[in-house]
Every structure is written in C-alpha cells, then in structure tokens.
Amino acid sequence: MLYLLKQKGDIAVALTDANEGDPIGRTYFINTRGGQSIFYRIIQYKSALDMICDYPLTGIGPDLLGSLLPRYAFHHYKQSPSTPEFENVLGIHNDILDKATTCGVIGLGTYLWIFGAFITCVKRHFHHSEKHTTVSVSVCPPPARGRGKTFPPPVPLAEGEKGGGESPGGGAELLSVSIDQGNDRLILSGLLACLVGYLVQQQCNVIEYTITLHLWIFLAASIALLNPIEEKNSSARRAIKEQMSQKKPHAETSKHTLPAPLFYLCYLPIGGILVYGLCYLINIYKADVIHKKGSDYLTYATTHQESGIELNKNPYWQKGLEYYKIGILYNLRQTIYRYQLCDAYLFMLRKDLNNIDLIKQTIKEAEEIIRLDPNEDIAFTYLANAYDLLEYNTKKDYSDKIIPACERAIAINPYKLTYYDCLGTYYVKKGFYEKAIPVYKEIFHMKSDYPRIAEKLTNAYKPYIKNLIAQEQLNNAESLLSEIQSMPHLEDNYLRKLKILIYGKRGQWEDVVRESEQIISAKSDDIDAYQNIATAYYVMKKYDDAKKTLEKILQLSFNDQPAKDLLQAINIIENAAN
C-alpha cells in the first residue's frame, strides 16, 4: 500500500507493473471487479493526500469533494474507457482520510479527541468497577423545626467506617445501596463491539449517513451506561452534593462566584455563536430539502410532459425552478445548486434557442459559480455554451468570451475530452482551421475511438489543406495530407481530390489521371474526376482521350458548360492543325 501511494504518474501502471509486463494483464486487472475496487481506492487515497497538502488546516469543506476529486484523480491515471468516474463522489473510502480532507487537521483532531476521551472513560470504568458495588452514604437530616419533632438515634457505624457528620437535631442516617452491574457491563461490551466494527469498516468504505447516525447512537448509549450507580441512585447523588456543600465554608464558595456582568460577558457570546451555528446548519439542511423537492418537480415535468404545452409554461417545471432558486438563497455558497440550475436552463434552451433572457440568466449563474470557485471547470463550459447561443441569436462576435472559457476549462481538467471537442467545434465554426487541428489531434491521441473524432479531424484538415494549396504551400499541404491519410476517415475520395490539386499544381498529370481513375472506380458518376482526367489529357495533348472523357461527362450531365468549352477548344486546335 505504501509503495503504491508513493508512485508517480499513472497509478494503474504501478499497480499492475504494466511497464515491464503485458499490457493485456493491466486491462484484465482493471476490468475485473476486485481490480476496479483496489484501483478506485488507491486513486482516491492519493488524491486525498494531495488535497490535504493543499488545504491542511480547514480542509476543502464537506460539499466540494465531488467537484475537486476528479481534478486530483486525473493526475494519477491516464483516462481510458475502463477507468472509473470520479464525479459526484460522496466521500473518501477511508474515514480518517475523509475527515482530514473535508475538515482539515482541526476537524480530524477534534474527531480523534472525541474517541480518545471516550476510550479513556471506558477504560477507567472497567478498571475501577466490579461486578457488585455497595455504596454507603450518610445523609444529614435537616434540623428540627417546632415542637414534637424528634429524630431517630444515630445509626452506629461499622468499625473502620467514617461517618458523614451529625446534625444538630439528632444524628445521621446511613444509606446502603447494592447494585448489580453485570447486565450493564454486558450491554456496554456489545455496544463497544458495534463501535469497533464501525470504525474498522469505515477505513475501507465510503461513509453512509445512516451508519454514521448509528455510531452516535451507540456512543451515546455507551456513555449513559458508563456510571450506572449514579444513574440508579439519584437520591444518593443529591445527598453527596448536599454533604459536600455543607463542608465548604460560605466565604470560600462566595469567593468563586462570578459577578453577573462578567457572567453574561462570558456566556452570552458563546450562546450567540451556538445559536448562529445551529441556525446555519438548519438553513443548510433546509436548502438541501428544498433543492431535492425542486429536482423532483423538474424530473416529473420532463417525464410527464403534455403535448402542446411548452416546457417553460409547464407548472411543474416552473415550480421546480422556483424551488431551485429558493434553495440557493438558503445556501449561497453551494455551487451544486447553481450547477443543476444551469443544467435546467440549458435543457430549456435546446427547445427554445431564441430565448435571450434565459441565455443571460445562464451566463449570470455560471459567472456566479466561477466567482465562488474559480477552479470549477464545468462552469466554464456552461459559460461557453451560453455565449455561443447568444452569439447565434445576436449575430455578435463573442469569441473573446467563448475561447478563453474553453481554454480555462481544459487547463483545469486536461483529461476531459468534451472540453477539447467544444473548443475545436467552435474553431471550425469560426473558420480557424489551423487552431482546430491541434485540438482535435489531442483528442485523437488520448482516445482514438472518441465518437466521430476522425471525421471531425478530417473535416478540419480539408479546408486548411485547400488553403495551403491555394497559397502554393504544396510541401506543407502534402505532409498534412499524408498525416491525415494514416487515420481512419469516412470520405477517402475528397482526400484524393486534394492530392489531385497538388499534382496539378506541380504538373504531375499522370498522377492526376491515376488518382482520378481510382475515384471513378469507387464512384462512377463523379463528374469532377472526369473533368480532372480530361484536363490532364488536354495538357498532355492527348486530345482523343480527352474528347472521350468529355463525351462521358456530357452523357452524365448534358448541360455541363466547362466540358462543352473544353471540347470546343480541342476541336479548334484539331481544325487548326488540319
């Protein structure tokens, strides 16, 4: 375990020794259930240690693990289809690391102090208690008031016992109580076994709220049983307190009494802090409840949408959005609420692209998420998508907003391929093919089976290569064309046509004919290929072959004017020669 935690780079390689062995063994290990479990936990532990180093004192907070863990986890493995997802993780699969990550060293120290104090108390109880305990307490009755009130003679003490004092009215009363603690110790032992089992299993599993609730119930029940003698003899306890108070001089007790102003000065701020903390926690839990209710409304609205009614006019959808906004008001710093609100807005915009007000609301929420946490990569993608829709509707150029947002998302999370896809698509849309190509190549190198990545890369290469050919940069165009031909693509004929353009610029007419014939063998009615062959024959002065090719073009398209013009030029040359 320590060896694995010290490894750098791809943890899966270190876990399976894939650098020295067969990579198939690594794939098999990761795809098995046991391998995935170990792999998942090791990555979590390494990521947790990194987060502890970055946020040592107070931790990252209990609500940020789901958004921060993916960024740290990506540094310890190379993303592939078989690797696990780390979004929306509730906790680290280790109780100690989870407390240190979310609450910092201060929270972890408090957590360990509670259990340390509990263990010390239990140890003291088992050390001093015996199976049967007898308690002897002398109770001083109050002095007699009025006539006719007498008290029984004092109870004689056994030899070696010390009395608790005598009252001025007569004597002292001795109470003897015998308590059997066997059952209490048995119950306490069972509760302690439950606590030990909880602590052990929490070092390898994620925290669940129901199990955590049972922990505190068992802990409270154990504390209640630690001193059963006093719990079962409240009268004896009161007698002891009364006796001790009678022994203390009045001057000494009054000496330690705090003045009223000082008392309020000390305890009122503490009480205010406790009340504020309680109200804050209530607001947080209330925000969660309201947000969950809003989520239920939105889910119902999308699954039970009535025909003919727009989504933004659906009463359930409107109610869900209203609850989302109320939940944000109760917990302004919770970014997850704003995430789901942005998701709802974008979902509505897919059905109503022209809703500019909704686009601006999405931009506002995304910017607020970024203000709360500048490292929220998903918020930058929301911002880019919203500005892209705004650009579509207003016909204004927002590339200064969209491109930096996409680049920032990639910088935060360089293994999220959809971010590269978003940036590359926008580059192609704006005609920045030279910038789109390296973005798509990055996706292709990280995951060659990414959906339609070869097609997108090819489509970005085509106009760029065509521009290079037009600018007479034939060597660069040919090298790029050779590079793109090594990748799988859907339209091979267009790449051949690009090669034909290069051959034509260089005067390699035989190569033009050869490539054009290969196009015709795949698509017999390609007029452009016939046109290239006819042009090549015309330049090489093979007029008979050129005329046959042009006649074939006119059979396919009788009104093809370029073919008619070239055929007329050939006839003029032949007539002049005769």
Buried (B, 14 or more C-beta within 10 A) or exposed (E): EEEBEEBEEBBBBBBBEBEEEEEEEBBEBBEEEEBBEBBBBBBBBBBBBBBBEEBEEEBBBBBBBBBBBBBBBBBBBEBEEBBBEBEEBEBBBBBBBBBBBBBBBEBBBEBEEEEEEBEEBBEEBEEEBEEEBEBBBBBBBEEBEEEEEEBEEBBEBEEEEEBBEEBEBBBBBBBEBEBEBEEBBEBBEEBBEBBEEBEEEBEEBBBEEEEEEBBEEBBEBBBBBBBBBEEBBEEBBEBBEEBEEEEEEEEEEEEEEEEEEEEEEEEEEEEEEEEEEEEEEEBBEBBBEBBEBBBBBBEBBBEEBEEEEEBEEBEBBBBBBEBBBBBBEBBEEBBBBBBBBBBBBBEBBEEEEEBEEBBEBBBBBBBBBBEBBEBBBBBBBBBBBBBBBBBBEEEEEBBEBBBEBBBBBBEBBBBBBEBBBBBBBBBBBBEBBEBBBEBBBBBBEBBEEBEEBBBBBBBBBBBBBBBBBEEEBBEEBBEBBEEBBEBEBEEEBBBBBBBBBBBBEEEBBEBBBBBBEEBBEEEEEBBBBBBBBBBBBBEBEBBEBBBEBBEBBBEEEEEBEEBBEBBEEBEEEEEEEE
